Every structure is written in C-alpha cells, then in structure tokens.
Amino acid sequence: MDRDALEKLLKSVADGTVSPAEAEHLLRKAPYEDIGYAKIDLHRGIREGAAEVIYGAGKTAEQIAGIIKAMYGEGEKSILITRLDADKKAKTEEILGGSVPLHYYTDARIAIAGSIPEKTSKGTILVATGGTSDQPVAEEAAITAEFLGNHVMRLYDVGVSGLHRLLSHIDDILDARVIVVAAGMEGALASVVGGLADCPVIAVPTSVGYGASLGGLSALLSMLNSCASGVSVVNIDNGFGAGYQAAMINRIGERRPEDKDKGEKQ
C-alpha cells in the first residue's frame, strides 16, 4: 500500500463505501507479508513514499519471482529489482510466465516488474559520469530516479581530463535540481561539478581505475575530502542509493499543501 492507496481508503471510509471494520482489516494485514524466505514490507510506501525495492544479488530467480508475485498481489503495480543479471532475469521471467510483465535495462542491471511509472516530479535530475566505463553505475542511478517519477538528463563521458566537455553543458548543470556524479580513477569530477552547481551534488565513487584506485577506494576518499560545498557521497558503485536520494531531494519542494502547513505549524 502506498500513500495514494491509503488516502483513497480513508476517503472511502469517509463517504461510507468502505466500513471502518473493512478498513481496519486492510490496515492490519498491510504492515508485512511473511512468505517464508522473505518478510515483505508492505507499509514502506506509506512511510517513505516508495515501495520496497528487491535487491536481486544473492537471491534465486524463484525467490525474486515469489516476492514479485506477493507484492503485485497486494497492489504494488510497479516493482523495482536491482542488481539482476541477464540470466537470472530470463529465469525470473520464465517463472512469472507472463503474469507480471518484466522490463529489463541491461546496462543498469535493473528490472521493473509491472507498469513503468509516469514522471510526476517537475525538477530535473542530472546524472553525469567521468567516463564511459562509469556508465553502468550511472544508469543504475538514472533508472532508479526515473522509476521514482523523476525527469532525468544524462551527461556521460565529461571527465576532468577533457574539462571543456563538461563546461559546454554549463546551462544543464545550472538548470538541474539535483546532480548525481559517478566517477572512478581519482573521482575529481564531483568536486568540479560541486564548484559549478547551485544544487545538491551526490557523488558516487566507482570501482573503475588502475591498481592504486583500489577498487574505488581512492575515488571514495577523494570525494569525501571534496573542498566543494554541497557534495555528499554514497558507497562505491551504489548508483541505486544515489538515484534514490536524488529523488527524495527532488520531491521535497513538491509535497502536498497540507504537509507544508504541518511544517509551518511546527
């Protein structure tokens, strides 16, 4: 159940089409569903504004398909699955047997079960990379943000070794509401973008680089030590986390009027 579904339920109680007892029954069963190998958090959409996301790595195709079916059966019509390789995706799709459509994004290793959500946020999230090799992590961030209803602009291969490539897109940088920067090697791009942008910058160190990059650790430390204000850092290769955080920031200014009123009263 998400916030829209909760609001619809409450309105139905108010207009008498759903009894209080029926509503109570629905809310009692809503917190989570135990399917043995997973306890599915069905209240997350109410608490956080987005349903639980399935982390595909480490799960079998049978488990992923089972979680999808349970969530879909409880009214979650758009379900995000991250870190899903192509072979496991094919097996999951076979198990689902067409009962739930599965849309797959190869570069991001992400699948969307059910319908693809509409874009509902007004601001633009800019996703930039230092090089083409950072693109899989960047795509994980971009698809995640799009799944959460955001307009996303991609700006790939604009690293500091050819700074003119980045500067030729200064208008795009200044127009963005949130920027995600995925970079490996020394991870300097996040600081450069942070020094140009007037919006939050989320830095994603990637495990791209030669030996002394230490699997992304060098980029991580560089980003943590950025002298540019407004730069925050997520974990190595965590495109999902960056995309999710960017979506949360983007929708802060678009909350419902009653939420703003509550904030003013406090």
Contacts in CASP RR format, 6 or more apart in sequence:
PFRMAT RR
TARGET T0000
AUTHOR 0000-0000-0000
METHOD contacts of the structure
MODEL  1
MDRDALEKLLKSVADGTVSPAEAEHLLRKAPYEDIGYAKIDLHRGIREGA
AEVIYGAGKTAEQIAGIIKAMYGEGEKSILITRLDADKKAKTEEILGGSV
PLHYYTDARIAIAGSIPEKTSKGTILVATGGTSDQPVAEEAAITAEFLGN
HVMRLYDVGVSGLHRLLSHIDDILDARVIVVAAGMEGALASVVGGLADCP
VIAVPTSVGYGASLGGLSALLSMLNSCASGVSVVNIDNGFGAGYQAAMIN
RIGERRPEDKDKGEKQ
1 9 0 8 1.000
1 26 0 8 1.000
1 30 0 8 1.000
1 42 0 8 1.000
1 43 0 8 1.000
1 45 0 8 1.000
1 46 0 8 1.000
1 74 0 8 1.000
1 75 0 8 1.000
2 45 0 8 1.000
2 46 0 8 1.000
2 49 0 8 1.000
2 50 0 8 1.000
2 51 0 8 1.000
2 76 0 8 1.000
3 45 0 8 1.000
3 46 0 8 1.000
3 49 0 8 1.000
5 75 0 8 1.000
6 46 0 8 1.000
9 18 0 8 1.000
9 23 0 8 1.000
9 26 0 8 1.000
9 27 0 8 1.000
10 23 0 8 1.000
12 18 0 8 1.000
12 23 0 8 1.000
13 19 0 8 1.000
13 20 0 8 1.000
13 23 0 8 1.000
30 42 0 8 1.000
30 43 0 8 1.000
30 46 0 8 1.000
30 74 0 8 1.000
31 41 0 8 1.000
31 42 0 8 1.000
31 43 0 8 1.000
32 39 0 8 1.000
32 40 0 8 1.000
32 41 0 8 1.000
32 42 0 8 1.000
32 43 0 8 1.000
33 39 0 8 1.000
33 40 0 8 1.000
33 42 0 8 1.000
33 70 0 8 1.000
33 74 0 8 1.000
34 40 0 8 1.000
35 66 0 8 1.000
35 67 0 8 1.000
35 70 0 8 1.000
37 63 0 8 1.000
38 63 0 8 1.000
38 67 0 8 1.000
38 70 0 8 1.000
40 52 0 8 1.000
40 67 0 8 1.000
40 70 0 8 1.000
40 71 0 8 1.000
40 74 0 8 1.000
41 52 0 8 1.000
42 52 0 8 1.000
42 71 0 8 1.000
42 74 0 8 1.000
42 76 0 8 1.000
44 50 0 8 1.000
44 51 0 8 1.000
44 52 0 8 1.000
45 51 0 8 1.000
45 52 0 8 1.000
50 148 0 8 1.000
50 244 0 8 1.000
50 247 0 8 1.000
51 71 0 8 1.000
51 76 0 8 1.000
51 78 0 8 1.000
51 79 0 8 1.000
51 80 0 8 1.000
52 71 0 8 1.000
53 79 0 8 1.000
53 80 0 8 1.000
53 81 0 8 1.000
53 82 0 8 1.000
53 240 0 8 1.000
54 64 0 8 1.000
54 67 0 8 1.000
54 68 0 8 1.000
54 79 0 8 1.000
54 80 0 8 1.000
54 81 0 8 1.000
54 82 0 8 1.000
55 81 0 8 1.000
55 82 0 8 1.000
55 83 0 8 1.000
56 64 0 8 1.000
56 81 0 8 1.000
56 82 0 8 1.000
56 83 0 8 1.000
56 84 0 8 1.000
56 88 0 8 1.000
57 83 0 8 1.000
57 84 0 8 1.000
59 67 0 8 1.000
60 88 0 8 1.000
61 88 0 8 1.000
61 91 0 8 1.000
61 92 0 8 1.000
61 94 0 8 1.000
61 95 0 8 1.000
62 95 0 8 1.000
64 81 0 8 1.000
64 84 0 8 1.000
64 88 0 8 1.000
64 92 0 8 1.000
65 92 0 8 1.000
65 95 0 8 1.000
65 96 0 8 1.000
66 95 0 8 1.000
68 79 0 8 1.000
68 81 0 8 1.000
68 92 0 8 1.000
68 96 0 8 1.000
68 100 0 8 1.000
68 113 0 8 1.000
69 96 0 8 1.000
69 99 0 8 1.000
69 100 0 8 1.000
71 79 0 8 1.000
71 113 0 8 1.000
72 79 0 8 1.000
72 99 0 8 1.000
72 100 0 8 1.000
72 113 0 8 1.000
72 114 0 8 1.000
77 114 0 8 1.000
77 115 0 8 1.000
78 112 0 8 1.000
78 113 0 8 1.000
78 114 0 8 1.000
78 115 0 8 1.000
78 116 0 8 1.000
78 117 0 8 1.000
78 147 0 8 1.000
79 100 0 8 1.000
79 112 0 8 1.000
79 113 0 8 1.000
79 114 0 8 1.000
80 110 0 8 1.000
80 111 0 8 1.000
80 112 0 8 1.000
80 113 0 8 1.000
80 144 0 8 1.000
80 147 0 8 1.000
81 92 0 8 1.000
81 110 0 8 1.000
81 111 0 8 1.000
81 112 0 8 1.000
81 113 0 8 1.000
82 109 0 8 1.000
82 110 0 8 1.000
82 140 0 8 1.000
82 144 0 8 1.000
82 240 0 8 1.000
83 109 0 8 1.000
84 92 0 8 1.000
84 104 0 8 1.000
84 109 0 8 1.000
84 110 0 8 1.000
84 111 0 8 1.000
85 109 0 8 1.000
86 104 0 8 1.000
86 106 0 8 1.000
89 102 0 8 1.000
89 104 0 8 1.000
89 111 0 8 1.000
92 102 0 8 1.000
92 111 0 8 1.000
93 102 0 8 1.000
96 102 0 8 1.000
96 113 0 8 1.000
100 113 0 8 1.000
100 114 0 8 1.000
101 113 0 8 1.000
101 114 0 8 1.000
101 115 0 8 1.000
102 111 0 8 1.000
102 112 0 8 1.000
102 113 0 8 1.000
102 114 0 8 1.000
103 111 0 8 1.000
103 112 0 8 1.000
103 113 0 8 1.000
103 114 0 8 1.000
103 116 0 8 1.000
104 110 0 8 1.000
104 111 0 8 1.000
105 111 0 8 1.000
105 112 0 8 1.000
105 139 0 8 1.000
105 143 0 8 1.000
107 135 0 8 1.000
107 136 0 8 1.000
107 139 0 8 1.000
108 136 0 8 1.000
108 139 0 8 1.000
108 140 0 8 1.000
108 142 0 8 1.000
108 143 0 8 1.000
109 136 0 8 1.000
109 140 0 8 1.000
110 139 0 8 1.000
110 140 0 8 1.000
110 143 0 8 1.000
110 144 0 8 1.000
110 147 0 8 1.000
112 147 0 8 1.000
116 147 0 8 1.000
117 146 0 8 1.000
117 147 0 8 1.000
117 148 0 8 1.000
117 149 0 8 1.000
118 149 0 8 1.000
119 146 0 8 1.000
119 149 0 8 1.000
119 150 0 8 1.000
119 151 0 8 1.000
120 149 0 8 1.000
121 148 0 8 1.000
121 149 0 8 1.000
121 150 0 8 1.000
121 151 0 8 1.000
121 247 0 8 1.000
121 250 0 8 1.000
121 251 0 8 1.000
121 254 0 8 1.000
122 151 0 8 1.000
122 254 0 8 1.000
123 150 0 8 1.000
123 151 0 8 1.000
123 177 0 8 1.000
123 250 0 8 1.000
124 150 0 8 1.000
124 151 0 8 1.000
124 152 0 8 1.000
124 153 0 8 1.000
124 175 0 8 1.000
124 176 0 8 1.000
124 177 0 8 1.000
125 142 0 8 1.000
125 145 0 8 1.000
125 150 0 8 1.000
125 151 0 8 1.000
125 152 0 8 1.000
125 153 0 8 1.000
125 176 0 8 1.000
125 177 0 8 1.000
125 178 0 8 1.000
125 179 0 8 1.000
125 180 0 8 1.000
125 243 0 8 1.000
125 246 0 8 1.000
125 247 0 8 1.000
125 250 0 8 1.000
126 152 0 8 1.000
126 153 0 8 1.000
126 155 0 8 1.000
126 172 0 8 1.000
126 173 0 8 1.000
126 176 0 8 1.000
126 178 0 8 1.000
126 179 0 8 1.000
126 180 0 8 1.000
127 138 0 8 1.000
127 141 0 8 1.000
127 142 0 8 1.000
127 145 0 8 1.000
127 152 0 8 1.000
127 153 0 8 1.000
127 154 0 8 1.000
127 155 0 8 1.000
127 179 0 8 1.000
127 180 0 8 1.000
127 182 0 8 1.000
127 243 0 8 1.000
128 138 0 8 1.000
128 154 0 8 1.000
128 155 0 8 1.000
128 156 0 8 1.000
128 158 0 8 1.000
128 166 0 8 1.000
128 179 0 8 1.000
128 180 0 8 1.000
128 181 0 8 1.000
128 182 0 8 1.000
128 189 0 8 1.000
128 193 0 8 1.000
129 135 0 8 1.000
129 137 0 8 1.000
129 138 0 8 1.000
129 155 0 8 1.000
129 156 0 8 1.000
129 157 0 8 1.000
129 158 0 8 1.000
129 159 0 8 1.000
129 181 0 8 1.000
129 182 0 8 1.000
129 183 0 8 1.000
129 189 0 8 1.000
130 156 0 8 1.000
130 157 0 8 1.000
130 158 0 8 1.000
130 159 0 8 1.000
130 160 0 8 1.000
130 181 0 8 1.000
130 182 0 8 1.000
130 183 0 8 1.000
130 184 0 8 1.000
130 187 0 8 1.000
130 189 0 8 1.000
131 156 0 8 1.000
131 157 0 8 1.000
131 158 0 8 1.000
131 159 0 8 1.000
131 183 0 8 1.000
131 208 0 8 1.000
132 156 0 8 1.000
132 157 0 8 1.000
133 184 0 8 1.000
133 206 0 8 1.000
133 208 0 8 1.000
133 209 0 8 1.000
134 156 0 8 1.000
134 182 0 8 1.000
134 183 0 8 1.000
134 184 0 8 1.000
134 206 0 8 1.000
134 208 0 8 1.000
135 156 0 8 1.000
135 182 0 8 1.000
137 182 0 8 1.000
137 204 0 8 1.000
137 206 0 8 1.000
137 237 0 8 1.000
137 238 0 8 1.000
137 239 0 8 1.000
138 154 0 8 1.000
138 156 0 8 1.000
138 180 0 8 1.000
138 182 0 8 1.000
138 204 0 8 1.000
138 239 0 8 1.000
140 239 0 8 1.000
140 240 0 8 1.000
140 243 0 8 1.000
141 180 0 8 1.000
141 182 0 8 1.000
141 204 0 8 1.000
141 239 0 8 1.000
141 240 0 8 1.000
141 241 0 8 1.000
141 242 0 8 1.000
141 243 0 8 1.000
141 246 0 8 1.000
142 152 0 8 1.000
142 154 0 8 1.000
142 180 0 8 1.000
142 243 0 8 1.000
144 239 0 8 1.000
144 240 0 8 1.000
144 241 0 8 1.000
144 243 0 8 1.000
144 244 0 8 1.000
144 247 0 8 1.000
145 152 0 8 1.000
145 180 0 8 1.000
145 243 0 8 1.000
145 244 0 8 1.000
145 246 0 8 1.000
145 247 0 8 1.000
145 250 0 8 1.000
146 152 0 8 1.000
148 243 0 8 1.000
148 244 0 8 1.000
148 247 0 8 1.000
149 247 0 8 1.000
150 246 0 8 1.000
150 247 0 8 1.000
150 250 0 8 1.000
150 251 0 8 1.000
153 172 0 8 1.000
153 176 0 8 1.000
155 166 0 8 1.000
155 169 0 8 1.000
155 172 0 8 1.000
157 165 0 8 1.000
158 165 0 8 1.000
158 166 0 8 1.000
158 169 0 8 1.000
158 189 0 8 1.000
159 165 0 8 1.000
159 166 0 8 1.000
159 183 0 8 1.000
159 188 0 8 1.000
159 189 0 8 1.000
160 166 0 8 1.000
160 188 0 8 1.000
160 189 0 8 1.000
160 192 0 8 1.000
163 192 0 8 1.000
166 173 0 8 1.000
166 189 0 8 1.000
166 192 0 8 1.000
166 193 0 8 1.000
170 196 0 8 1.000
173 179 0 8 1.000
173 193 0 8 1.000
173 196 0 8 1.000
173 197 0 8 1.000
174 196 0 8 1.000
174 197 0 8 1.000
174 198 0 8 1.000
176 197 0 8 1.000
176 199 0 8 1.000
177 199 0 8 1.000
177 249 0 8 1.000
177 250 0 8 1.000
178 199 0 8 1.000
178 200 0 8 1.000
178 201 0 8 1.000
178 202 0 8 1.000
178 246 0 8 1.000
178 249 0 8 1.000
178 250 0 8 1.000
179 193 0 8 1.000
179 194 0 8 1.000
179 197 0 8 1.000
179 199 0 8 1.000
179 200 0 8 1.000
179 201 0 8 1.000
179 202 0 8 1.000
179 246 0 8 1.000
180 201 0 8 1.000
180 202 0 8 1.000
180 204 0 8 1.000
180 239 0 8 1.000
180 242 0 8 1.000
180 243 0 8 1.000
180 246 0 8 1.000
181 189 0 8 1.000
181 190 0 8 1.000
181 193 0 8 1.000
181 201 0 8 1.000
181 202 0 8 1.000
181 203 0 8 1.000
181 204 0 8 1.000
182 204 0 8 1.000
182 206 0 8 1.000
182 239 0 8 1.000
182 242 0 8 1.000
183 189 0 8 1.000
183 190 0 8 1.000
183 203 0 8 1.000
183 204 0 8 1.000
183 205 0 8 1.000
183 206 0 8 1.000
183 208 0 8 1.000
183 219 0 8 1.000
184 205 0 8 1.000
184 206 0 8 1.000
184 207 0 8 1.000
184 208 0 8 1.000
184 209 0 8 1.000
184 213 0 8 1.000
184 216 0 8 1.000
184 218 0 8 1.000
184 219 0 8 1.000
185 208 0 8 1.000
185 209 0 8 1.000
185 210 0 8 1.000
185 213 0 8 1.000
185 218 0 8 1.000
185 219 0 8 1.000
186 213 0 8 1.000
186 218 0 8 1.000
186 219 0 8 1.000
186 222 0 8 1.000
187 203 0 8 1.000
187 205 0 8 1.000
187 218 0 8 1.000
187 219 0 8 1.000
187 222 0 8 1.000
187 223 0 8 1.000
188 222 0 8 1.000
190 201 0 8 1.000
190 203 0 8 1.000
190 222 0 8 1.000
190 223 0 8 1.000
190 226 0 8 1.000
190 228 0 8 1.000
190 231 0 8 1.000
190 233 0 8 1.000
191 222 0 8 1.000
191 223 0 8 1.000
191 226 0 8 1.000
191 227 0 8 1.000
191 228 0 8 1.000
191 231 0 8 1.000
192 228 0 8 1.000
193 201 0 8 1.000
193 228 0 8 1.000
194 201 0 8 1.000
194 226 0 8 1.000
194 228 0 8 1.000
194 229 0 8 1.000
194 230 0 8 1.000
194 231 0 8 1.000
195 228 0 8 1.000
195 229 0 8 1.000
200 230 0 8 1.000
200 232 0 8 1.000
200 246 0 8 1.000
200 249 0 8 1.000
201 228 0 8 1.000
201 230 0 8 1.000
201 231 0 8 1.000
201 232 0 8 1.000
202 231 0 8 1.000
202 232 0 8 1.000
202 233 0 8 1.000
202 234 0 8 1.000
202 242 0 8 1.000
202 243 0 8 1.000
202 245 0 8 1.000
202 246 0 8 1.000
203 223 0 8 1.000
203 226 0 8 1.000
203 231 0 8 1.000
203 232 0 8 1.000
203 233 0 8 1.000
203 234 0 8 1.000
203 242 0 8 1.000
204 233 0 8 1.000
204 234 0 8 1.000
204 237 0 8 1.000
204 238 0 8 1.000
204 239 0 8 1.000
204 242 0 8 1.000
205 216 0 8 1.000
205 217 0 8 1.000
205 219 0 8 1.000
205 220 0 8 1.000
205 222 0 8 1.000
205 223 0 8 1.000
205 233 0 8 1.000
205 235 0 8 1.000
205 236 0 8 1.000
205 237 0 8 1.000
206 216 0 8 1.000
206 219 0 8 1.000
206 236 0 8 1.000
206 237 0 8 1.000
207 213 0 8 1.000
207 215 0 8 1.000
207 216 0 8 1.000
207 236 0 8 1.000
207 237 0 8 1.000
208 216 0 8 1.000
209 215 0 8 1.000
209 216 0 8 1.000
212 218 0 8 1.000
213 219 0 8 1.000
215 236 0 8 1.000
216 236 0 8 1.000
216 237 0 8 1.000
217 236 0 8 1.000
219 236 0 8 1.000
220 233 0 8 1.000
220 235 0 8 1.000
220 236 0 8 1.000
223 231 0 8 1.000
223 233 0 8 1.000
224 233 0 8 1.000
226 233 0 8 1.000
232 245 0 8 1.000
234 241 0 8 1.000
234 242 0 8 1.000
234 245 0 8 1.000
235 241 0 8 1.000
END
